[in-house]
Amino acid sequence: MRTAVLYMALFMSIRLEAQPGTGVLRANNLEGSVASNGLLFDSAGTAMLRTKAGMVLANRAGIWISARETSGNIIVSTHDVLGTSHEFSPGPLELSGIAPDPSLWNRVYPISKTEIDFHKANYKKDGYTASANILNWPGSSDPPYAKILAPFVDFQVNNQKYEPLSGDYPYIVSDAMIYSISNDRYSNSDPMGIEVHTSLFGFAKDSALENCILARYTVHNRSGKDYSNFRLSSVINFRIGNTENEFLGTDVSHKTLFAVNDTGEATFSNKLVSMGCMLLNGRISSTMYFNNNSDPISGRPVSDQDYYFLMQGRWKSGKQLTYFGNGVDGSIPARYIYPYTSDASHGDTLWSEESTLNLPGSRFGLVNTDSTVLKNGEAKKYDFVYFFVEKNNYNVKQIGDFCSKIKGALASKNLLKTRSEDDVRRRVISCFPNPAESGEKLGILNAPETALYIRLLTMDGKEICKLDLDINNNLINLPLYLNSGLYMIEFKTLNMTQYNKLLINNH
């Protein structure tokens, strides 16, 4: 046990604070925080996003969500990367859409793979006491909330109740994570009725992942109505070093918005220091920015209409972003702000802040995802990687090279297959071999990343037993007592139920 605890201390340090509830993830070369309302990297709470050496990279990041109702009314909910007037509050929504008292949910939930492995190996032993992080994991809940609040492995009983003393444990896809649950109803006068589960993932020592943190937003529609044009944007307050003197850029092919520090700052000795936000799943419809001033076109958003336009790559006036200059006054429509030469729709044309002779300064950027359908009761996932690059030469191509390196490392960990929940519903889960024999191990193809509950049924729907999935190998063990004949296997996640016929053929 001493070894396990020591490893965790070396790899990850979590600090919880009461006001607001905040956890800090320290992994490899980065340190980042998440609050109970889903806000990332808030310096007022703890630590911004910064390197292990103490260099600041960003001062707050979060999401904006929007939709237009059938009546034409625009609804927007936002994290405020300028201050504290956030429209998200701690806690899940009741299934009826009612928001809870946020003081009852003002906490985050840290967990590490080391804790989980230790729990799995020791939970049956006499005198074993599970860690507070294992015990406090919000895996399942009772009405009026959703049955499953955080992913977990239903290890033995398989009843969709989180029971760590029976061997259940949190389901994570990295070496450590912090989880928070928030909603947009309590603090917003015109809410969408959305519940957001925010996960911040860190990885053990890995040369490709040592300078990045993965953030996953899972948005649940508890509004009681369908949204035909739901949008989500990642918004970042870039701040590299001690002086706010960044340039913005977009690497279109890598779905990345980045900020580059002005190499004139003495601290960096003419190095390229950049911080980026890369979307992993789906595509970016546009990248955008706004300034921290009252400019009627490019300044701070004030109204829902302002936010709604910015999330579509348009200025507050409704005018489309345009190529060249500061993106305001041109005549050629653009989708990505300062893409250098990465925008294939404009050939090899260079458009950067430096080529436009902009002055460096404070930069607020948006990574806008595509409009999509979010039906009542459905959920969708959005994965973003926050990373930094520090090199001894000034060449933005190395940002794209670093993005490729990150994606290669995540692909090797099977983390690039993440899809939105509606995609998961359409994926066909299958098992092999089929036919099989009683007592045989079955492999599961296309098992989703979320926790999977499995039952073996007769053809008339009567339950024979529940089956446990070995998540390391995607295998299930069939019981020994099955007679030859046709059966049904039920696969169930939060958003999906699927059935496969299984033929048992005992020789």
Buried (B, 14 or more C-beta within 10 A) or exposed (E): EEEBEEBBEEBBBBEBBEEBBBBBBBBBBBBBBBBBBBBBBBBEBBBBBBBEEEBBBBBBBBBBBBBBBEEEEBBBBBBBBBEEEBBBBBBBBBBEBEBBEBEEBBBBBBBBBBBBEBBBEBBEEEEEEBBEBBEBBBBBBEEEBBEBBBBBBBBBEBEBBBBBEBBBBBBBBBBBBBBBBBBBBBBBEEBBBBBBBBBBBBBBEBEBBBBBBBBBBBBBBBBEEBBEEBBBBBBBBBBBBEBBBBBBBBBBEBBBBBBBBBBEBEEBEEBBBBBBBBBBBBEBBBBBBBBBEEEEBBBBBEEBBBBBBBBBBBBBEEBBBBBBEBBEEBEEEBBBBBBBBBBEEBEEBEBBBBEBEBEBBBBBBBBBBEBBEBBBBBBBBBBBBBBBBBBEEEEBEBBBEBBEBBBEBBEEEEBBEBBBBBBBBEBEBBBEEBEBBBEBEBBBEEBBBBBBBBBBBEEEEEEBEBBBBEBEEBBBEBEEEBEEEEBBBBBBBBBBEBBBEBEBEEE
